[in-house]
Amino acid sequence: MLYSKEVMKHFKTPQNVGRIKNPDALGKVGNLTCGDVMYLYLKIAKNKAGKEIIKDIKFETFGCLPPNEKILI
């Protein structure tokens, strides 16, 4: 088997996948030439103590399995 069972489990049932509408932060990394691109969306809020926290996080990847594998493990 090329990938471990754990990697395949995350690949088949990924978590936190998608976009956040009007994100507070957006990260983009990759190379459009070869087709591997990842977007990371963050929604930031303040907790009861007034500290900023990550309220929601989502990602999208385009390319081969390894980028998905790395973000989920």
VENFEN-V300787 format. One record per residue. N is the residue number from 0. RES is the residue in one letter. PHI is phi in whole degrees, 0 to 359 (none if undefined). PSI is psi in radians with two decimals (NA if undefined). BURIAL is 1 if it has 16 or more other ideal C-beta (glycine too) atoms within 10 Angstrom, else 0. Layout:
n=N res=RES phi=PHI psi=PSI burial=BURIAL
n=N res=RES phi=PHI psi=PSI burial=BURIAL
//
This chain:
n=0 res=M phi=none psi=2.31 burial=0
n=1 res=L phi=289 psi=-0.70 burial=0
n=2 res=Y phi=243 psi=2.66 burial=0
n=3 res=S phi=290 psi=2.87 burial=0
n=4 res=K phi=298 psi=-0.65 burial=0
n=5 res=E phi=295 psi=-0.75 burial=0
n=6 res=V phi=297 psi=-0.76 burial=1
n=7 res=M phi=294 psi=-0.62 burial=0
n=8 res=K phi=299 psi=-0.81 burial=0
n=9 res=H phi=293 psi=-0.61 burial=1
n=10 res=F phi=293 psi=-0.71 burial=0
n=11 res=K phi=282 psi=-0.51 burial=0
n=12 res=T phi=227 psi=1.18 burial=0
n=13 res=P phi=292 psi=2.70 burial=0
n=14 res=Q phi=243 psi=2.68 burial=0
n=15 res=N phi=62 psi=0.52 burial=0
n=16 res=V phi=270 psi=2.41 burial=0
n=17 res=G phi=134 psi=-2.95 burial=0
n=18 res=R phi=248 psi=2.70 burial=0
n=19 res=I phi=251 psi=2.20 burial=1
n=20 res=K phi=291 psi=2.29 burial=0
n=21 res=N phi=52 psi=1.06 burial=0
n=22 res=P phi=292 psi=2.68 burial=1
n=23 res=D phi=280 psi=-0.42 burial=0
n=24 res=A phi=215 psi=2.52 burial=0
n=25 res=L phi=222 psi=2.18 burial=0
n=26 res=G phi=246 psi=2.52 burial=0
n=27 res=K phi=222 psi=2.27 burial=0
n=28 res=V phi=216 psi=2.60 burial=0
n=29 res=G phi=137 psi=-2.90 burial=0
n=30 res=N phi=221 psi=1.86 burial=0
n=31 res=L phi=298 psi=-0.45 burial=0
n=32 res=T phi=298 psi=-0.75 burial=0
n=33 res=C phi=266 psi=-0.20 burial=0
n=34 res=G phi=97 psi=-0.01 burial=0
n=35 res=D phi=266 psi=1.93 burial=0
n=36 res=V phi=221 psi=2.47 burial=0
n=37 res=M phi=229 psi=2.35 burial=1
n=38 res=Y phi=248 psi=2.40 burial=1
n=39 res=L phi=236 psi=2.15 burial=1
n=40 res=Y phi=249 psi=2.34 burial=1
n=41 res=L phi=234 psi=2.44 burial=1
n=42 res=K phi=243 psi=2.13 burial=1
n=43 res=I phi=253 psi=2.43 burial=0
n=44 res=A phi=220 psi=3.03 burial=0
n=45 res=K phi=253 psi=2.42 burial=0
n=46 res=N phi=277 psi=-3.06 burial=0
n=47 res=K phi=297 psi=-0.48 burial=0
n=48 res=A phi=276 psi=-0.05 burial=0
n=49 res=G phi=88 psi=0.08 burial=0
n=50 res=K phi=276 psi=2.51 burial=0
n=51 res=E phi=286 psi=2.36 burial=0
n=52 res=I phi=227 psi=2.80 burial=0
n=53 res=I phi=278 psi=1.97 burial=0
n=54 res=K phi=277 psi=-0.65 burial=0
n=55 res=D phi=209 psi=2.59 burial=0
n=56 res=I phi=217 psi=2.36 burial=0
n=57 res=K phi=217 psi=2.81 burial=1
n=58 res=F phi=216 psi=2.77 burial=1
n=59 res=E phi=227 psi=2.38 burial=0
n=60 res=T phi=233 psi=2.57 burial=1
n=61 res=F phi=229 psi=2.10 burial=0
n=62 res=G phi=145 psi=-2.58 burial=0
n=63 res=C phi=270 psi=3.12 burial=0
n=64 res=L phi=299 psi=-0.74 burial=0
n=65 res=P phi=309 psi=-0.72 burial=0
n=66 res=P phi=300 psi=-0.69 burial=1
n=67 res=N phi=296 psi=-0.75 burial=1
n=68 res=E phi=301 psi=-0.77 burial=1
n=69 res=K phi=289 psi=-0.63 burial=0
n=70 res=I phi=285 psi=-0.47 burial=1
n=71 res=L phi=266 psi=-0.30 burial=1
n=72 res=I phi=269 psi=NA burial=0
//
